[in-house]
Amino acid sequence: MQDVNIKITDRDGVTHDIVAPTDMAMNLMEVVRSYELAPEGTIGVCGGMAMCASCQCYVLSDNNLPPMTDDEEAMLSEAFDVKDNSRLGCQIQITPEMEGLSVELAPES
């Protein structure tokens, strides 16, 4: 079992140092939900299907993330508060490559 260290800045500007498992097939949105870093019902509304952008985050570190899928790119093109470093947390799998990942949750829209 290998865990990774991730920094997540919540919507109130508080940064949390999180330890996330790489052996449970979790994504970043699920980690945020499991640590209750956003009020219930405000993140992962679509269940992680890249259909709502409620899990949008800004990637602050230079981790080698998988490329955006067409669905993720389409959802972000319709979302609010999108920046060049925006990604959907539901599309970022927690793998050993995510060690040191730093993200900020986008404002609730």
matplotlib code that plots the C-alpha trace (Angstrom):
import matplotlib.pyplot as plt

x = [0.0, 1.3, -0.2, 0.5, 0.6, -1.6, -2.3, -5.9, -6.9, -10.7, -13.1, -12.4, -8.7, -7.6, -4.9, -5.2, -2.3, -4.0, -2.8, -4.6, -4.5, -3.4, -4.8, -8.5, -9.1, -10.2, -10.2, -9.5, -13.2, -13.8, -10.8, -12.3, -15.6, -14.2, -12.2, -15.3, -13.4, -16.5, -20.1, -22.1, -23.9, -21.5, -18.9, -19.3, -23.0, -23.0, -21.2, -18.0, -19.2, -17.6, -21.1, -21.4, -18.0, -18.9, -15.5, -13.5, -10.1, -7.0, -3.9, -1.1, 1.7, 3.5, 2.5, 2.2, -1.6, -3.3, -4.5, -8.0, -10.7, -13.1, -15.9, -13.8, -12.8, -16.4, -17.6, -15.0, -15.8, -19.3, -18.2, -17.8, -14.5, -12.4, -8.6, -5.8, -5.0, -8.6, -9.3, -12.2, -11.3, -13.4, -11.0, -7.8, -7.1, -5.0, -1.9, 1.7, 2.4, 0.1, 2.6, 3.0, -0.1, -1.4, -4.8, -7.3, -11.0, -12.8, -15.5, -19.0, -21.0]
y = [0.0, 3.4, 6.7, 10.1, 13.5, 16.1, 19.8, 20.9, 24.5, 24.6, 27.3, 29.2, 29.5, 26.9, 24.5, 20.9, 18.4, 15.2, 11.6, 9.8, 6.1, 5.0, 1.4, 2.3, 3.6, 7.0, 10.3, 13.7, 14.6, 11.5, 12.4, 15.9, 14.4, 11.8, 14.4, 16.7, 19.6, 21.0, 21.2, 18.1, 18.5, 21.1, 18.8, 15.8, 16.5, 14.3, 11.5, 11.9, 11.6, 14.9, 16.4, 19.2, 20.9, 21.1, 19.4, 22.0, 22.7, 24.7, 22.6, 24.6, 22.0, 20.6, 17.0, 15.1, 14.7, 12.6, 14.6, 16.0, 13.8, 15.3, 15.2, 17.0, 19.7, 20.2, 20.5, 23.1, 25.1, 25.6, 26.1, 29.3, 30.6, 28.5, 29.2, 27.8, 25.4, 24.2, 20.5, 18.4, 16.6, 13.5, 13.0, 13.0, 9.5, 9.1, 7.3, 7.4, 10.2, 12.4, 12.7, 16.4, 17.4, 20.8, 22.1, 24.8, 24.1, 26.5, 28.7, 27.1, 28.3]
z = [0.0, -0.9, 0.2, -1.3, 0.3, -1.2, -0.4, -0.9, -0.3, 0.4, -0.6, 2.6, 1.7, 4.4, 3.2, 4.3, 4.2, 3.2, 3.0, 0.2, -0.6, -4.1, -3.7, -3.5, -7.1, -5.7, -7.5, -6.1, -5.8, -3.7, -1.5, -0.9, 0.0, 2.3, 4.2, 4.2, 2.7, 1.1, 2.4, 1.5, -1.7, -3.1, -4.7, -6.9, -7.6, -10.7, -8.9, -10.8, -14.4, -15.6, -16.1, -13.5, -12.8, -9.0, -8.4, -10.4, -8.9, -9.8, -10.1, -8.4, -8.6, -11.7, -11.3, -14.5, -14.8, -17.4, -20.4, -20.3, -21.9, -24.4, -21.7, -19.2, -21.7, -22.8, -19.2, -18.3, -21.4, -19.9, -16.3, -14.3, -12.8, -15.2, -15.4, -17.5, -14.6, -14.1, -13.9, -12.7, -9.5, -10.5, -13.5, -11.4, -10.2, -7.0, -8.2, -6.9, -9.5, -7.5, -4.6, -3.8, -5.7, -4.7, -5.7, -4.8, -5.0, -7.4, -5.9, -5.7, -8.7]

ax = plt.figure().add_subplot(projection="3d")
ax.plot(x, y, z, "-o")
ax.set_aspect("equal")
plt.show()
